[in-house]
Amino acid sequence: MNTKELQNFLHVNFEYKEGALHYKNKISHKSKIGEKAGHLLNGYLITQIQKITYRVHQLIFLYHHGYIPKIIDHIDRNPLNNNIENLREVTKSENGFNRGKNKNNTSKYKCVTYMKDKKKWKAYIKINGKQKHLGYFMAPELAYEAYCKFVRANLPIHYLGE
């Protein structure tokens, strides 16, 4: 089934409301009319259509826009919030900018880490898979300020976030 056929299938068999696809028709022995499509796997809702597994947010994007982009970002970083207003097509780098801080981060700020050997806080950003050094600072707040200044000058404002 090509993309246009899949979109038509979605419109015929599902209703979109409040960030979910609800069955309008019984398309398998597991589906129930009115029930939300999908079950949780690895933090995302997934469902099968004609023996092909899809993430529900991909189908919702397709339902509204007519195509499935390579990368879909959840603006609020919640993979269960599939409201169409919360979904956008992004590049790999843009998707990375909208991530929270790493679990092994030594500060409370995104893209700021303590460098023991220098006894200073390092600010950095990853662009196209490469880390860009933004400087060393005496306090984590100053390092984060440098990160924010770089993002504001070079990227859309919605990529700021902790």
N, C-alpha and C positions, 0 to 999 in steps of 0.2 A: 504494500500500500504506500503510495507516494505521499508527500506532505499535504497536498491539497485534499487528497482522498481521506487522509487521517483527520484533517481539520473538519471536513464535512461529516465524517463519522462521529467526531466529538459533538458537533452541533446537533446531530440527530439523536444521539444516545445519552447526552449529558446536559445538565443545566449547571451553569456557573453561578454560585452565590456565596458571598462572604468568604472568599478565598478557598473555596472547595468545589470540586466537581461532584455532582449528585446524579445518580443513575436516573434517566428518564425511561429507559427500557431495560429489560433483563437481557444482558449480553453474554452471560455465562451462568453456570449453575451456582456460582458464589455471589453474584450480584443481586441486589434487592432494590427495587424501584424506590427512589427517595433517599437511599442510603449514600453516604459519602464514599467516594472511590479512594482506595489506597490503604496500605498498612505500613507501619514503621519499619525501616531497615537502615541501619547505620546513620541515624539521625534525620533521614528524609522519608517522606511518604512516597511509596512506589505502587504501581499497579501494572497489570498486564492487559494488553489489547492484542488480540489475535496472536498469542504466544510470544509477544515481544514486551519486555519489561521497560517501563518508562518511569522517570521521576514525575510526580504529579505536577510540580511547578513547571516542568517542560511542557506538559500538555496544556496547562492553563495559559502559558505564554503563547503556544501555538493556537489555542482556541481564540485568543484575542488578536494576535498579530499575523497569523498565517505562516509562520516559520518557527523553527527551533534553533536559536543561536548556539554557537559552540559553548559559550559560557553565560550563564544567567546568575546574576547576583541578587541576593536577598538584601535589600538596602538596610534593614534593621538588624542584619546578621542572624536572624532567627529562621532556620531552615524549615520550620513548621508554619511560618506566616506566608502563605501563598496567595495573599491578596494581590491582584494584578498591579496595584499601585506600589507594591513592595518589590516587584520584580523588574529587573532591567538587564539589557544586554551589555556586557562589558568585555574588555580585553583581559588577558591573564594578569597584567600589571594592575589594572584598575581593580580587579577582584582582590588582589593582594593588599591594596591600599585600604580596602574596607574590612580587613581582618582586625581582630583585637590583638592585644599584646600576646607574645609567645608565653607558653606556660613556664619556661625557664628564665623569663625576664627577671632581672635583678632590681628593677625599679617598679614603681606603680604606673609608669608611662609607657605607651607604645613607642617602639623604636629608640628606646633609651636603655643603656646597660652600663653597669659599673665595670671599669677596667682596673683590676687590682694592680697590675704592673705600673700603670700611670697614676693611680690614685685619683682618677677623674672619671666623670660620666661621659660616655660617648653617645652622640646622636647620629643616627644613620637612617637611610631609607633604601628599600629595594625597588629598583626599576628595571623591568625587562630581565629579571632573574639575576641582576648584578647589584651588589650592595654599594651604595654611595655614602661615603663618609661625610658627615656634616660638621664635625668638630668635637673637641673635648671641652668639658665644662666642669666647674667646681661644684655645681649642684645639679641634681636631676631636673629640677624645674627649669633651669637655664638651658639644659640640653633639649628638653621637650619644647621649650619656646623656639629654639632653632629649628627643630623638626617642623613645628607648626608654621613658622615663617616660610620655610622652603615649600611646604605643601600649598600654602595660600598663594605664593608667587608663581607656582608651576602647575598646580592641579586644581580641578573643580573643588569647591569648598566642601562638598558632601563627603570627601575622603578623610576629613578630620574626624577623629573619634578615638576614644581610649579603649 
